[in-house]
Amino acid sequence: MKDLLKKTQLWMEKSSAIVPKRSARKKKRGNGVNEEKHKMMEISNLIEEAATIPLDIADELERLKIEHSVTFSWRLQAHRTIRDIIAAFEDFRKEKSSIYSSSEVKAATQAVTISANDGKERVDPKLDTKAVASSSLREQFERRTSRSDSISTDITGTSGSATPITLEVADKNLFSLVSALIRSSKSLNAATPEEKIADELNEVISWFSKSFKIMDTSSEVFDRKNFSKLDKLIESGRKLLKFKSFVIDDIPEDPDLVNDLRQSWAAVIG
């Protein structure tokens, strides 16, 4: 009997930690307390153990089931969003290839100019291959990552659990998709591998932003004062390409998702 009471108390404590009543949750948030995130397996285990608890735990069990259902539905939606992100990176990679190809052709026929002062051949900076390509690519990146206001705000569910921010976005550019995934994952109560994916994508988008800022023109790249920045940028890009910055658990529902995503943005970085 003593062991059963101890087991019941432990179950109640775990349940309250994962899905507290709405009043307790609001109090924590009002005091600026960050709630610990629990794995889906913990929620599933508590739901299974509920049948062995001799007390009336109908309310606690209902909150756990809602939490599990909401999180699982969000994860499936996140997978669709990540697939959209993969497609957006693939389109960006094709544009990158096209831009560099067309820039090379343009440079071959127009970049070399004859100086009127000394008669020597020089490369016109405005028509330099790398400058033209970098500028065009930056414009494509900014267009694909332009901010969108189509992300909804947080909603509190009737169970006392927070309903995740929706992942539905009208604009399918990279920033909108990645931003929606990041914001939505942070609103979850449960820890998920998709949240780790969002964190990694945040680092990737940040790297692209920094790289286009420093490589906007050839003069910026070869300016001695930017050498250290460029070295750090190259090194951080190499670290990203090792795929070791974030350890992401396997996703049984879509086993190839993480690899496909990483290959999509790695192809653009490379």
Secondary structure in CASP SS format (residue, H / E / C, confidence):
PFRMAT SS
TARGET T0000
AUTHOR 0000-0000-0000
METHOD secondary structure of the structure
MODEL  1
M C 1.00
K H 1.00
D H 1.00
L H 1.00
L H 1.00
K H 1.00
K H 1.00
T H 1.00
Q H 1.00
L H 1.00
W H 1.00
M H 1.00
E H 1.00
K H 1.00
S H 1.00
S H 1.00
A H 1.00
I H 1.00
V C 1.00
P C 1.00
K C 1.00
R H 1.00
S H 1.00
A H 1.00
R H 1.00
K H 1.00
K H 1.00
K H 1.00
R H 1.00
G H 1.00
N C 1.00
G C 1.00
V C 1.00
N C 1.00
E C 1.00
E C 1.00
K C 1.00
H E 1.00
K E 1.00
M H 1.00
M H 1.00
E H 1.00
I H 1.00
S H 1.00
N H 1.00
L H 1.00
I H 1.00
E H 1.00
E H 1.00
A H 1.00
A H 1.00
T H 1.00
I C 1.00
P C 1.00
L C 1.00
D C 1.00
I C 1.00
A H 1.00
D H 1.00
E H 1.00
L H 1.00
E H 1.00
R H 1.00
L H 1.00
K H 1.00
I H 1.00
E H 1.00
H H 1.00
S H 1.00
V H 1.00
T H 1.00
F H 1.00
S H 1.00
W H 1.00
R H 1.00
L H 1.00
Q H 1.00
A H 1.00
H H 1.00
R H 1.00
T H 1.00
I H 1.00
R H 1.00
D H 1.00
I H 1.00
I H 1.00
A H 1.00
A H 1.00
F H 1.00
E H 1.00
D H 1.00
F H 1.00
R H 1.00
K H 1.00
E H 1.00
K H 1.00
S H 1.00
S H 1.00
I H 1.00
Y H 1.00
S H 1.00
S H 1.00
S H 1.00
E H 1.00
V H 1.00
K H 1.00
A H 1.00
A H 1.00
T H 1.00
Q H 1.00
A C 1.00
V E 1.00
T E 1.00
I E 1.00
S C 1.00
A C 1.00
N C 1.00
D C 1.00
G C 1.00
K C 1.00
E E 1.00
R E 1.00
V E 1.00
D C 1.00
P H 1.00
K H 1.00
L H 1.00
D C 1.00
T H 1.00
K H 1.00
A H 1.00
V H 1.00
A H 1.00
S H 1.00
S H 1.00
S H 1.00
L H 1.00
R H 1.00
E H 1.00
Q H 1.00
F H 1.00
E H 1.00
R H 1.00
R H 1.00
T C 1.00
S C 1.00
R C 1.00
S C 1.00
D C 1.00
S C 1.00
I C 1.00
S C 1.00
T C 1.00
D C 1.00
I E 1.00
T E 1.00
G C 1.00
T C 1.00
S C 1.00
G C 1.00
S C 1.00
A E 1.00
T E 1.00
P C 1.00
I C 1.00
T C 1.00
L C 1.00
E C 1.00
V C 1.00
A C 1.00
D C 1.00
K C 1.00
N C 1.00
L H 1.00
F H 1.00
S H 1.00
L H 1.00
V H 1.00
S H 1.00
A H 1.00
L H 1.00
I H 1.00
R H 1.00
S H 1.00
S H 1.00
K H 1.00
S C 1.00
L C 1.00
N C 1.00
A E 1.00
A E 1.00
T C 1.00
P H 1.00
E H 1.00
E H 1.00
K H 1.00
I H 1.00
A H 1.00
D H 1.00
E H 1.00
L H 1.00
N H 1.00
E H 1.00
V H 1.00
I H 1.00
S H 1.00
W H 1.00
F H 1.00
S H 1.00
K H 1.00
S H 1.00
F H 1.00
K H 1.00
I H 1.00
M C 1.00
D C 1.00
T C 1.00
S H 1.00
S H 1.00
E H 1.00
V H 1.00
F C 1.00
D C 1.00
R H 1.00
K H 1.00
N H 1.00
F H 1.00
S H 1.00
K H 1.00
L H 1.00
D H 1.00
K H 1.00
L H 1.00
I H 1.00
E H 1.00
S H 1.00
G H 1.00
R H 1.00
K H 1.00
L H 1.00
L H 1.00
K C 1.00
F C 1.00
K C 1.00
S C 1.00
F C 1.00
V C 1.00
I C 1.00
D C 1.00
D C 1.00
I C 1.00
P C 1.00
E C 1.00
D C 1.00
P C 1.00
D C 1.00
L H 1.00
V H 1.00
N H 1.00
D H 1.00
L H 1.00
R H 1.00
Q H 1.00
S H 1.00
W H 1.00
A H 1.00
A H 1.00
V H 1.00
I H 1.00
G C 1.00
END
